[in-house]
Amino acid sequence: MKSFKYLLIIALVGCATGLSYKRATNPKALSQSEAEYRAQSLTDISYKMEISFEKEAEDYKGKQNISFKLGKVYPLRIDFVEGEIGEVVVNGAQMVDISYNKARLTIPASALKLGVNEIKIAFSHKFSNRGAGIHRFQDPKDGRIYTYTDFEPFDANKFAPFFDQPDLKADYQLLVRAPREWTVITSRYADSVLKKGDHKVWNFPKSAIFSTYIFSLHAGPYKVWTDVYVDEEKGQRIPLDIYTRQSMAKYFEPEVKEWFEITKQGFEFFQDFFGTDYPYKKYAQLLVPEFNSGAMENVAAVTFNERAIHRTKASYSERRRRSYTILHEMAHMWFGNLVTMKWWDNLWLNESFATFMAYLALEQNTVFKDSFESFYARTKQWAYWNDDLVITHPILGEIENTDEAMLSFDGITYGKGASVLKQLYYYLGEENFKKGLKLYFDRHSEGNTVLADFFKAFEDVSKVELDSWVDQWLKTAGTNTARAEYECKEDKIVKFEIYQGFKKEHPYYRTHKTQVALLYKNKENGKLEVKETIKTEYAKERTLIEEMKDKACPTLAFINYKDFDFVHIQFSKKDLAAMKENLSMIEDDMIRLMSYNSLFDMVRNAKLSLRDYTEIIIPHLKKERNYNVADKGIQGLMGVITYLFSKEIEDEQLITKIEDFLWSQIKEVKNSEIKRQYFYAYLSVAHSKNALSQIEKVYLGKIKLEGVPIGMDQKWEMLRRLKIYDFGKVDQYVAELKKKDDSDRAKKSLLAIDATEGSLEVKKKWYQASLKKMSPYSLKEMGSALSSLFPASQMDLKKQMSGHFYSDLKKHMLDRQMRMQRLFVGSFIPAFCDEPSSEKLNEFIEANEDLPVGIMKSLKITLQENNRCIDLIY
């Protein structure tokens, strides 16, 4: 990470101590050095806010009263981006000359004093349509207006003036004036709600102490459901609320019961596992529109992406994914909220634990007993992919400013961090793990921590020294490989070794604790069954496993049984042949899932051709009846078609073979979960006239697919696919469906369908729209269009309009919101799975090393994936 290029060392004028700090080059960002300096002098922070909302206004007004103790007197930064500042009063004196540069308000040292200070700031700010700060949304269905906040990692300052960093915890007291029909939600219930004409005034008591990024304020005419979690033994009652838009209430109503049930199961599990009670007064959950991520763990007022509401009956996998998100955010009430990392370099203390603990709670305390299969198939693959990139980083990375913090919400922080914690859980045992967590919370409640604080608790409980484990797993990047090699004589193992490897960029051997399974073919039914398992460790290039000697020679030896290790599994020639031949006959679901994944890894690593992979997979996949395993195989076939289009390989026979297989499975499979996945895959890859005709018939109801619900969302997706090829009467169907569905989802689907039209003029229109800084489209609306702009079959149009990409990137995108920067790069970058596009991209990267970190990261990932595509074997 070359983050030093983005920092400027500035001597702090007026600092009596002689200390200095590094200020981020981006004036809207905060550097770690500056945050550390500010944290040295500030304590006992309290915020008292008055906020006034008007229904039709594009902005809101507020008064911020900040009290705090100051240990050093120096020019003090208050973070506030793109707002308007009115009167400022410091310690009773009105400030005449205000230093405000649309990013920070600087209070001169002469106005401050040692000890208690009070700053009063009158301000206003526009609502956001980009999801950061306070987002305003008008429901196209009924005209109602909803607002909600989203502040992580550094966006509380886009709402109001704050000391916006995680280790400056504070309490918050609110007085909110809002339209009469609105409900106002934050971390506490209001003490009083008074009617004032067309408005109500909500008076909220002082909150608990927590960081600015998890403070929240949501307001609008939300529909609410209520319940209560009761623990009779503790005498504990936690009020529970769930809020949705009024127009989405009818869709959410069938899901309310399970949502509350998962919430209660989460409280039951986490309070017991952590040995620490839930620390706040109530627990609200809001499902909100146009949310940028999956959810956000605001203290006692969690926000979720409204896509968690399904307009048809949710499938098992959709329910499981939703339940995971509920539990992930709840785990944050302890990891992140009660105890918070000091700075963003320890973000993994929040996200890795919330991820691992959510899966553990799902598997141990809900109906979703296959959750770690889902963890492996999705979260862990995200981690493996991220760790193989040129921009990978250690779990404990260097985050020198808040721009870099935004980029750390990735597969390493979530997936790899959770994976190594799963290994630590296995390594220490559950009881030591639980005791270590309780000690950690006891010691650091309402505080901020660093790496050493966390592991000290585990070492004190388990008496196990963890320094070397931390050095190997948290402070280095890259994923090892592991392969079993063994010799047999007279049907007995005489030698069994595990070979560990690494990439040259990350030359580290690590200590792995794992299980090895020996599988043998059952002569009666032909299945490969696990008959022997050995717990072992390996830490060197070659590790001899003595316990294997004299075991019966297996049909297949499998490393990382039960998936406690974090490693790329490779296979000996013997085991690879056995796996290919017997894949569908492997009895253990997890081994079968991991085997499917390993085969597609071989494709991506140019060790297995696209054609050979397809020939191997289809006969086995036809027999698969486990949803998680089938989904992995289906995703692989979708990947084959995507790569064929990317490489411009016109193999209609292979594409048609995959299409026909997917359709036959839709018709033949009885399991509705698997059938849905086949249909969604078919919808994503349909290309031939026959396949498009089948989709049209399903849309018109001429073909009924039992077990596959077809609602409005599915219908819009079918029309989007048909529009790519301008198939049949698609324009007529779109006009007809538009009259039936006036929701915001329909609005975004219409934008996607417009963008996907195979017209150069349409592509240019959206390209120009993306360049405009003041866009009429919300970020989510723009994302709906741009993500549909260039389907795989329209790369010729992308090539025709790619000439200005690099110049326009530098001209228009450098000061844009990071999410928009990455959306622009991902949508328009000229990378075509060929050498010329890779060469040009590489030249641009080398010539522009000072680009914003978000753009540079996207460019480097694209270059690596483009080169990977070039190397694929057809």
Long-range contacts (C-beta under 8 A, 24 or more apart in sequence): 1-393, 1-397, 1-398, 1-404, 2-849, 3-398, 3-400, 3-401, 3-404, 3-853, 4-400, 5-849, 5-850, 6-400, 6-401, 6-403, 6-404, 6-850, 6-853, 7-31, 7-33, 7-400, 7-401, 12-37, 12-74, 12-75, 13-75, 14-74, 14-75, 14-108, 14-109, 15-72, 15-74, 16-72, 16-73, 16-74, 17-72, 17-74, 22-400, 24-400, 24-401, 24-402, 24-403, 26-401, 26-403, 26-852, 27-101, 27-103, 27-104, 28-81, 28-102, 28-103, 29-154, 29-401, 29-402, 29-403, 30-79, 30-154, 30-164, 30-165, 30-401, 30-402, 31-400, 31-401, 31-402, 32-343, 32-344, 32-345, 32-399, 32-400, 32-401, 33-400, 34-77, 35-165, 35-167, 35-343, 36-343, 38-76, 38-77, 38-163, 38-165, 38-168, 39-165, 39-167, 39-168, 40-71, 40-72, 41-70, 41-71, 41-72, 41-74, 42-68, 42-69, 42-70, 42-71, 42-163, 42-168, 43-68, 43-69, 43-71, 44-68, 44-69, 44-116, 45-163, 45-168, 45-169, 45-170, 45-171, 46-170, 46-171, 46-172, 46-173, 46-206, 47-162, 47-170, 47-171, 47-172, 47-173, 48-173, 48-174, 48-175, 49-160, 49-172, 49-173, 49-174, 49-175, 50-174, 50-175, 50-176, 50-177, 51-160, 51-174, 51-175, 51-176, 51-177, 51-217, 52-176, 52-177, 53-147, 53-176, 53-177, 53-178, 53-179, 53-182, 53-219, 54-179, 55-145, 55-179, 55-182, 56-145, 58-126, 58-127, 58-136, 59-124, 59-125, 59-126, 59-127, 60-124, 60-125, 60-127, 60-134, 61-122, 61-123, 61-124, 62-122, 62-123, 62-124, 62-125, 62-160, 63-120, 63-121, 63-122, 63-123, 64-119, 64-120, 64-121, 64-123, 64-160, 64-161, 64-162, 65-118, 65-119, 65-120, 65-121, 66-118, 66-119, 66-120, 66-121, 66-161, 66-163, 67-116, 67-117, 67-118, 67-119, 68-116, 68-117, 68-163, 69-115, 69-116, 69-117, 70-112, 70-113, 70-114, 70-115, 70-117, 71-114, 72-114, 73-109, 73-112, 73-113, 73-114, 74-109, 74-112, 75-106, 75-107, 75-108, 75-109, 76-106, 76-107, 76-109, 76-112, 77-104, 77-105, 77-106, 78-104, 78-105, 78-106, 78-107, 78-119, 78-121, 78-161, 78-162, 78-163, 79-103, 79-104, 79-105, 79-154, 79-156, 79-157, 79-161, 79-162, 79-163, 79-164, 80-104, 80-105, 80-121, 80-123, 80-157, 80-160, 80-161, 80-162, 81-133, 81-157, 81-158, 82-125, 82-126, 82-158, 83-123, 83-124, 83-125, 83-158, 83-160, 83-161, 84-123, 84-124, 84-125, 85-121, 85-122, 85-123, 86-121, 86-122, 86-123, 86-124, 87-120, 87-121, 87-122, 88-119, 88-120, 88-121, 88-122, 89-119, 89-120, 90-117, 90-118, 90-119, 90-120, 91-117, 91-118, 91-119, 92-118, 105-161, 121-161, 123-160, 123-161, 125-158, 125-159, 125-160, 128-158, 129-290, 129-777, 129-778, 129-779, 130-778, 130-779, 130-817, 130-819, 130-820, 131-290, 131-291, 131-292, 131-778, 131-779, 131-780, 131-819, 132-158, 132-292, 132-817, 133-158, 133-159, 134-158, 134-159, 134-217, 135-288, 135-290, 137-288, 137-289, 137-290, 137-744, 137-778, 139-245, 139-246, 139-247, 139-289, 139-744, 140-742, 140-743, 140-744, 140-747, 141-247, 141-742, 141-743, 141-744, 142-246, 142-247, 144-220, 144-221, 144-245, 144-246, 144-247, 145-220, 145-221, 146-219, 146-220, 146-221, 146-222, 146-245, 146-288, 146-289, 147-218, 147-219, 147-220, 148-216, 148-218, 148-219, 148-220, 148-286, 148-288, 148-291, 148-303, 149-215, 149-216, 149-217, 149-218, 149-298, 149-303, 150-291, 150-292, 150-293, 150-296, 150-303, 151-212, 151-213, 151-214, 151-215, 151-216, 151-296, 151-298, 152-213, 152-214, 152-296, 153-213, 153-344, 153-347, 153-402, 153-405, 153-406, 153-409, 154-213, 154-402, 154-405, 154-406, 155-213, 156-212, 156-213, 156-215, 157-212, 159-217, 162-212, 163-212, 164-212, 164-213, 165-211, 165-212, 165-343, 166-211, 166-212, 166-213, 166-340, 166-341, 166-342, 166-343, 166-344, 166-448, 167-211, 167-340, 167-342, 167-343, 167-448, 168-211, 168-212, 169-209, 169-210, 169-211, 169-340, 169-446, 169-447, 169-448, 170-209, 170-210, 170-212, 171-206, 171-207, 171-208, 171-209, 172-206, 172-207, 172-215, 173-204, 173-205, 173-206, 173-207, 174-202, 174-203, 174-204, 174-217, 175-201, 175-202, 175-203, 175-204, 176-201, 176-202, 176-204, 176-217, 176-219, 177-201, 177-202, 178-202, 178-219, 181-221, 182-219, 182-220, 182-221, 183-219, 183-220, 183-221, 183-222, 183-224, 183-243, 184-217, 184-218, 184-219, 185-216, 185-217, 185-218, 185-219, 185-222, 185-241, 185-243, 185-284, 185-286, 185-301, 186-215, 186-216, 186-217, 186-218, 186-300, 186-301, 187-215, 187-216, 187-280, 187-281, 187-298, 187-299, 187-300, 187-301, 188-281, 188-282, 188-300, 189-239, 189-281, 189-282, 207-299, 208-279, 208-280, 208-281, 208-299, 208-446, 209-446, 210-299, 210-337, 210-340, 210-446, 211-337, 211-340, 214-297, 214-298, 214-299, 214-336, 214-337, 214-340, 215-298, 215-299, 216-296, 216-298, 216-299, 216-301, 216-303, 218-243, 218-286, 218-288, 218-301, 218-303, 220-245, 221-246, 222-246, 222-286, 223-248, 223-249, 225-256, 225-260, 227-260, 227-263, 227-264, 229-263, 229-264, 229-267, 229-283, 231-267, 231-268, 231-271, 234-277, 236-277, 236-278, 238-267, 238-278, 238-282, 238-283, 239-281, 239-282, 239-283, 240-264, 240-282, 240-283, 240-284, 240-285, 241-282, 241-283, 241-284, 241-285, 242-284, 242-285, 242-286, 242-287, 243-284, 243-285, 243-286, 243-287, 244-286, 244-287, 244-306, 244-309, 245-287, 245-288, 245-289, 245-306, 247-743, 248-287, 248-306, 248-309, 251-309, 251-310, 251-311, 252-287, 252-309, 254-313, 255-309, 255-310, 255-314, 258-319, 258-323, 259-285, 259-322, 259-326, 262-323, 262-326, 262-327, 262-366, 263-326, 263-330, 265-361, 265-365, 265-366, 266-326, 266-327, 266-330, 266-331, 266-361, 266-365, 267-330, 268-365, 269-361, 269-364, 269-365, 270-330, 270-331, 270-333, 270-334, 270-357, 270-361, 273-357, 273-360, 273-361, 273-434, 273-437, 274-334, 274-434, 274-437, 274-438, 274-441, 275-434, 275-435, 275-437, 275-438, 275-441, 276-334, 276-338, 276-437, 276-438, 276-441, 276-442, 276-445, 278-333, 279-333, 279-334, 279-337, 279-338, 279-445, 279-446, 280-333, 280-337, 283-330, 283-333, 285-326, 285-329, 289-744, 289-780, 290-744, 290-778, 290-779, 290-780, 290-781, 292-779, 292-780, 292-819, 293-409, 294-325, 295-325, 295-328, 295-329, 296-329, 297-329, 297-332, 297-333, 297-336, 297-337, 297-354, 299-333, 299-337, 300-333, 302-329, 302-330, 304-329, 310-713, 311-711, 311-712, 311-713, 311-745, 312-709, 312-710, 312-711, 312-713, 312-714, 313-709, 315-672, 315-673, 315-676, 316-627, 316-673, 317-374, 317-627, 317-631, 317-673, 319-368, 320-362, 320-368, 320-370, 320-371, 320-374, 321-374, 323-362, 323-366, 323-368, 324-358, 324-359, 324-362, 324-368, 324-371, 324-374, 325-358, 327-357, 327-358, 327-361, 327-362, 328-354, 328-355, 328-358, 329-354, 330-358, 331-357, 331-358, 331-361, 334-441, 338-441, 338-445, 338-446, 339-440, 339-441, 339-444, 339-445, 339-446, 339-447, 339-448, 339-449, 340-447, 340-448, 340-449, 341-448, 341-449, 341-450, 342-448, 342-449, 342-450, 343-399, 344-399, 344-402, 344-404, 344-405, 344-408, 345-396, 345-397, 345-398, 345-399, 346-396, 346-449, 346-450, 346-451, 347-399, 347-405, 347-408, 347-409, 347-413, 348-395, 348-396, 348-413, 348-417, 348-474, 349-449, 349-451, 349-454, 351-409, 351-413, 351-414, 351-417, 352-395, 352-413, 352-414, 352-416, 352-417, 352-418, 352-420, 352-421, 353-417, 353-418, 353-421, 355-379, 355-414, 355-415, 355-417, 355-418, 356-417, 356-418, 356-419, 356-421, 356-422, 356-425, 359-418, 360-425, 370-589, 370-628, 372-563, 372-590, 373-589, 373-590, 373-593, 373-626, 373-628, 373-629, 374-628, 375-418, 376-563, 376-590, 376-593, 376-594, 376-597, 377-593, 377-597, 377-628, 377-631, 377-632, 379-414, 379-415, 379-418, 380-415, 380-418, 380-419, 380-563, 380-566, 381-415, 381-597, 382-411, 382-414, 382-415, 383-411, 383-412, 383-414, 383-415, 383-416, 383-418, 383-419, 383-566, 384-411, 384-415, 384-479, 384-568, 385-411, 386-410, 386-411, 386-412, 386-415, 386-416, 387-411, 387-412, 387-416, 387-477, 387-478, 387-479, 388-479, 388-503, 389-860, 389-861, 389-864, 390-505, 390-860, 390-861, 390-863, 390-864, 391-857, 391-860, 391-861, 392-477, 392-478, 392-506, 393-477, 394-474, 394-475, 394-476, 394-477, 395-420, 395-473, 395-474, 395-475, 396-451, 396-470, 396-474, 396-475, 403-818, 403-852, 403-853, 403-854, 404-853, 406-818, 406-854, 407-818, 407-853, 407-854, 407-857, 412-477, 416-566, 419-566, 420-473, 420-474, 420-566, 422-563, 422-564, 423-473, 423-512, 423-513, 423-564, 423-565, 423-566, 424-458, 424-469, 426-513, 426-564, 427-469, 427-513, 428-458, 428-462, 428-464, 432-458, 432-461, 432-462, 432-464, 433-458, 435-461, 435-462, 436-460, 436-461, 436-462, 468-511, 469-511, 472-508, 472-510, 472-511, 473-510, 473-566, 476-506, 476-508, 476-510, 477-506, 478-502, 478-503, 478-505, 478-506, 478-508, 479-503, 479-506, 479-566, 479-567, 479-568, 480-508, 480-509, 480-510, 480-512, 480-567, 480-568, 481-567, 481-568, 481-569, 481-570, 482-512, 482-514, 482-538, 482-559, 482-560, 482-565, 482-567, 482-568, 482-569, 482-570, 483-559, 483-569, 483-570, 483-571, 483-572, 484-516, 484-557, 484-558, 484-559, 484-571, 484-572, 484-575, 485-572, 486-548, 486-553, 486-557, 486-572, 488-553, 491-552, 491-553, 492-550, 492-551, 492-552, 492-553, 493-548, 493-549, 493-550, 493-551, 493-552, 493-553, 493-554, 494-549, 495-544, 495-549, 496-544, 496-545, 496-548, 496-549, 496-551, 496-557, 497-542, 497-543, 497-544, 497-545, 498-536, 498-538, 498-542, 498-543, 498-545, 498-559, 499-541, 499-542, 500-538, 500-539, 500-540, 500-541, 500-542, 500-543, 501-541, 501-570, 509-539, 509-540, 509-541, 510-539, 511-537, 511-538, 511-539, 512-537, 512-538, 512-539, 512-565, 512-566, 512-567, 513-537, 513-564, 513-565, 514-538, 514-559, 514-560, 514-561, 514-564, 514-565, 514-567, 515-560, 515-561, 515-562, 515-564, 516-545, 516-548, 516-557, 516-558, 516-559, 516-561, 517-557, 517-558, 517-561, 517-588, 517-591, 518-548, 518-551, 518-552, 518-554, 518-556, 518-557, 518-558, 519-554, 519-555, 519-556, 519-557, 519-558, 519-586, 519-588, 519-591, 520-552, 520-554, 520-555, 521-555, 521-582, 521-585, 526-582, 526-585, 527-585, 527-586, 527-587, 528-555, 528-556, 528-578, 528-582, 528-585, 528-586, 528-587, 529-587, 529-588, 530-561, 530-587, 530-588, 530-591, 533-561, 555-582, 556-582, 556-586, 558-591, 558-594, 560-594, 561-588, 561-590, 561-591, 562-590, 563-590, 563-594, 568-601, 569-594, 569-598, 570-598, 571-598, 580-616, 583-616, 583-620, 584-619, 584-620, 584-621, 584-623, 584-624, 589-626, 589-628, 589-629, 592-624, 592-626, 592-629, 593-626, 593-628, 593-629, 593-632, 596-629, 596-632, 596-633, 596-636, 597-632, 599-636, 600-632, 600-635, 600-636, 600-639, 603-636, 603-639, 603-640, 603-643, 603-872, 603-873, 604-868, 604-872, 606-868, 606-871, 606-872, 606-873, 607-873, 608-873, 609-873, 609-874, 610-640, 610-643, 610-644, 610-654, 610-872, 610-873, 610-874, 611-651, 611-654, 611-874, 613-640, 614-640, 614-654, 614-657, 614-658, 618-657, 618-658, 618-661, 621-661, 621-665, 622-661, 622-665, 624-674, 625-671, 625-674, 627-671, 627-673, 627-674, 627-677, 630-674, 630-677, 631-674, 631-677, 634-662, 634-677, 634-678, 634-681, 635-681, 637-661, 637-662, 637-681, 637-685, 638-681, 638-684, 638-685, 641-685, 641-687, 641-792, 642-685, 642-792, 643-869, 643-872, 645-792, 645-793, 645-795, 646-792, 646-795, 646-832, 646-833, 646-869, 647-833, 647-869, 647-872, 647-874, 648-795, 648-833, 649-874, 651-874, 652-688, 655-685, 655-687, 655-688, 656-688, 656-690, 658-685, 659-685, 659-686, 659-687, 659-688, 659-690, 659-691, 663-691, 663-694, 666-705, 666-708, 670-707, 671-707, 672-706, 672-707, 672-708, 675-705, 675-707, 675-708, 676-707, 676-708, 679-705, 679-708, 683-717, 683-718, 683-721, 684-721, 686-721, 687-725, 687-793, 689-727, 692-721, 692-722, 692-725, 692-727, 692-728, 693-727, 693-728, 695-721, 695-722, 696-722, 696-727, 696-728, 699-733, 712-737, 712-740, 712-741, 712-743, 712-745, 712-746, 713-745, 713-749, 716-741, 716-745, 716-746, 716-749, 716-752, 716-753, 717-749, 719-749, 719-753, 720-749, 720-752, 720-753, 720-756, 720-788, 723-753, 723-756, 723-757, 724-756, 724-758, 724-791, 724-793, 724-794, 725-758, 725-793, 726-757, 726-758, 747-781, 748-780, 748-781, 748-784, 749-784, 751-777, 751-781, 751-784, 751-785, 752-784, 752-785, 752-787, 752-788, 753-788, 754-785, 755-784, 755-785, 755-786, 755-788, 755-789, 756-788, 756-789, 756-791, 756-794, 758-794, 758-797, 759-797, 760-797, 760-800, 760-801, 763-789, 763-790, 763-797, 763-798, 763-801, 764-801, 767-801, 767-828, 770-820, 770-823, 770-824, 770-827, 770-828, 771-808, 771-812, 773-812, 773-816, 779-817, 779-819, 779-820, 779-823, 782-820, 782-823, 783-823, 786-823, 786-824, 786-826, 786-827, 787-823, 787-827, 789-827, 790-827, 795-832, 798-828, 798-830, 798-832, 799-830, 799-832, 802-828, 802-830, 805-829, 805-830, 806-840, 806-844, 809-855, 810-848, 810-851, 813-855, 814-851, 814-852, 814-855, 818-852, 818-854, 821-852, 821-854, 821-855, 821-858, 822-854, 822-855, 822-857, 822-858, 825-855, 825-858, 825-859, 825-862, 826-858, 826-862, 829-858, 829-859, 829-862, 831-862, 831-863, 831-865, 831-866, 832-866, 833-866, 833-869, 833-870, 834-870, 835-870, 837-866, 838-863, 838-866, 838-867, 838-870, 841-866
